[in-house]
Amino acid sequence: MRKIGVLTSGGDAPGMNACVRAVVRYAIYRGLDVYGIEQGYKGLLSNRVNLLNKRSVSDIIQRGGTMLKTARCDEFKQREVMQQAVDTLDAYGIEGLVVIGGDGSFRGAQDLHNMFGVRTVGIPGTIDNDLAYTDYTLGFDTTVNTVLSAINNLRDTMTSHDRVCIIEVMGRKCGDIALYAGVGGGAELILVPEMPFETEDVVKTIKRNQRVGKTSDIIVLAEGVCKAEELKSILKLNDVTGSIKTTTLGYIQRGGAPSMQDRMLAAQFAVRAVDLLMDDRGGKVVGIRDNKIVDDDIDAALAMPSKFNKELYQTATILGL
């Protein structure tokens, strides 16, 4: 193998730049030419392909977002569209492709490998931590720390004014951001899509806290459960007294300098991905389990059922009492 490509696809995540840097520099060390593909799979369709060198990825390890840009490409599910992408890879002589992204990005890599024989390796880059085969995804740690910082700041003012605050965080199908940030921030209540809640239980918790003299509460709410304003209305309809404020953190969760943990994962994931391609082992994804870097067949990885740490959720519930 002499030439590989790298792209970032789907939602951006802190650590993507650090991972692109590591892919490029390690691949060059292994004697490969590395091409950066801009705007994910769309870049393969519009010929946005550029040869990268070590200087191309200087001064990006500490930056959020992705220097390669990213985009979603729904049309990539069509076989004739994928053929255009394969033609672009062939035109540049690119023999292997590193795809940094989440579930949707991985399915594109899966199709390229299974249907066209392209050697692909996926690196899990998504803030949601919603890929079952790996304990952590690139960007998750930074995002949780961003949310945790917001919880710390909001608790100060909620305590000062005796208020309840509902903090809505990202996580449509996976509640890990809410769970981990909620545990770290000492939230009184954590609501996630994996654990259906009863309105009555939430109301009882807040009213019990008020009876014992606790006049401020933090509720961390994953967006997949409901909207913060919707939950506020529910609480008011159930006679929860006092001031209730809502904060939706939104896209602030995606940006920012990656944490040390995400920079370490970026480097380790990148090295394993390049090594797999050098060994002619495509159709793979890399991840981390039990603090060890692993790789799995992409078909098996994407077929794994989703998981949720119910034990940690129970611990959070107990500590929030």
N, C-alpha and C positions, 0 to 999 in steps of 0.2 A: 504493500500500500504506500502510495506517495502523496496523495492529496485527500484532505478531509474538509468538510464544511461544518459550521456551527451556526445555529440560529436560536433565538428566543421567541417563544410563542405564547399566546394567551395573555392573561393578566400579568403585569410586571410584579416582581418580588425582590425585596432587598437581597443582595448576594448574587444576582444574575451577572452583574458586571464583574464581580470577583471571580465568578465561575468562567466567564468568557476569557478573562485574562489568563486563568490557569490552564484552560484548554489550549489556548494559542501558544503560550510559552512552553508548556510541557510537550505539545506536539512538535514544535520546532526543535526542541531538545532531542526528540526521537527521530528527527530527520524528515519531518513531514512539512508540506506546504499546507497552510490553513486559510480557508476562505470564509469570510464573514458574510452571512446572508441577512439582509436588512428586512425588517417587518415580517419576520416569521415565514410561514409558507407563502404568503403573498409575494415575498421577495423572490421566491423561486419562479413565480409566474410572471413577474415583471422584470426579471433579470437584474435584480439589485444584489449583485455578488461582487465582493472585493477581496483581493489578496491582502492578508494581514501579516504584520511583522511584530516583533516585540515592542517597538515604539508605538504601534497602533493601539496597544492596550495599556500604555503608561497612564498613571494618575487616574485610574478608574476603580481600583480595589475598594476605595472608601465611599464610592458614590452609589446611591440608590438608582432605581430604574434600570435601563439597559441601553448601552451605547449602540446596540444593533437595532434598536426600536423593536416594537412588537405590535402584533395585530391579530385579530381573529379572522379566520378564513373559512366560512361555512361551506363555500363551494368546493373546498378541498375534499369533500366526501364523494365527489363525482369522479369516476374512473378516468374520464378523458382529461379532467383538470389535473389529476395526479400524474398523468402521462406527460403533461407539459412540464411539471416539476422535474420528473425523471430526465426529460430531454435536456433541461437546463443543467442538471448535475452532470450528465454525460458530456455536454458541450465544454464544460470546464475540466473534465477528467476527475471529478470528485468521486472518490470510491467509498467514502464512509461519511455519515452525517450524525453529528451530536445535536440532539434536540433538548433544549432546556425549557420546561414548561410543566403543565399539569395534565389532568386526565384527557382532555380534548386534544392537546398537543401530542400526547403519547399515542392516541388512537390514529393520528395521522402517520406517526412513525411506524406504528404497527402495520398499517395498510401498505406503506411504501416497502416494508420488508417482506410481508407475506405475499403481496400481489405482484411486486416488481423486482424483488430480490435485492433491494437497496440495503446495504449494511447500515443499520441505525442503532444508536444507543441513546436512551432517554435519561436525562438528569431531572429529578423532581424539583421543579421551581414553582412553588405556589404557596401563598401565605396561609391557605386554609388547612394545611396538614391533612388532606383528605385522600391520600393514596395509601391503601391498606397495607401494602407490602413493606413500607418503610416506617420506622418509628417517627422520623421527623423529615419534613420537606424543607428545601432551601427557602429562606425568607420567613418561616414561621416564628423562629425565636425573636427576630428583630421586631416583627409585628406585635407579638405578645408584650414585649418590653415597651413598645410605643403605647399600647393600650394601658399597660400598667402605670406608666407615667401619667396618663390622663386620669386614671382612677385616683391616683395619689393627689393630684391637684384638685379634682372635683370633691374628694372627701373633705379636704380642708374647708372649702366654702360651704358644703352641705352641713358640716358639723357646726360651723359658725352661725348658720341661719336656721338650724333645726329643720332640715328638709330631707325628703326622699329624692334620690336621683336615679333615674333609669338611663343606663348607658347602653346604647345600641351599637353592637360591633358586627363586623362581617362574619359570614358563616351561614350560607343558605341551607346546606345539607349537613355540614359538619360543625359541631359546636366547640371544637378544640380551642379556638381563640378565646371564646367566652370562658371556657372552663379553666384554662391555665392562667389567664389574666385575672379571673375572678378569685382563684385560690391565692395567687400572689398578692392581690390587692385586698384580701380579707372581705370580699363582698358578702353581704348578708344573704343574698339570693342570686343564683345563677340559673338562667333559663336557656335550654338548648333544644334543638329539634329532636335529638335522640331520646330525650326523656320528657315525655308529655307531662304537662303540669296541670294541676287543678287550681282554678282561680281561688277557690276557697282556702287552699293551703297558703297561697301567697298573701292573701288578705289576713289570715290568722297570724302569720309570721310578723307582718308589719304591726298589726294591732297589739300583739304580745309584746313586741319591743317597746311600743309606746307606753304600755302599762307599767313596764319595769323601769321607765325613765330614759329609754334610748330613743332619742328624738330625730335621729338621722339614720338613713339606710342607703346602701348602694345595691342596686339591682343591675347585674350585667346580663344583657339580653342579646342573644344571637339573632341576626336578622331573619333567619329561617323560621323562627317561632312566630313573630309578628312585629309590627312597627312599634317604636317606643311610645308614640302618641296614642296608638291603639291600646296598649297596655295601661297607659295613664288613665284613659277613659274607663277602662274596665275597673280599675281600682277605685275611681271616684264613684262609679255606679254601685260599688259595694261598700260605700260609706267609710272609705279610708280618709281620715281627716288630715289636715295639715297641708303644707305646700309640697307639691310633687313637681319636680323639674325633669326635663328630658334632654339628653345630649346624644346626637348621632355622630359618631366619629368619622364615618365615610372613608374617603380616599386617603386621608392622612395616614391610615394604617398601611398603605402600600409603599410609601416613600421613606426616605431617611437612610443614613449610613448604616450598613449592615453590622450586626453585632459580631463579636469575636467568634461566637459559635457558628454563625452563618458563613463567616469567612473561612473557617476551618473546614466546614462541610463543602464549601465551594471548591477548595483545593483538592480535597480527598475524592470528591465525586468526579472532578475533571480528570484526575490521574487515572482512576479506574476506567472511565469511559474511553480515554485514548488507548489505554492498554488493551481493552477489549477489541477495539477496531484494529489495532496492530496485530492481534492474534486472530483476526478474521472471524470474530464472534459478534455478528450483528443480531438484530432482533432482541436486544437486551435492555434492561433498565438497571440503574444503580441506586443504592439506598443505604440506609444504616439501620441495623437491628442489634440490640444488646451492645451498643457502642462499637460495633464492628462494621466496616464498609462491606457491602454485599452486592451481588448482582443476580438478577433473575431473568428468565425468559419473559418477554413482554406480554405474551399471551397469558401466562400463568399469573403474572403480577396484576394485570387488569381484571382478571377473573376473581381475584380474592375479595371476599365479602368485606364490607366496611366494618370498622371496629370502633368502639368507644370505651374509654376508660371509666367504667361504672364505679370501680373501687375509688378512684380519685374523686369522682362526683359525690359519692357517699361521704368521703372525708370532708369535702367542701361543705356539704350540707350540715354535717355535725359541727364543724368549726364556725359556721355562720350563725349557730343558735345563740 
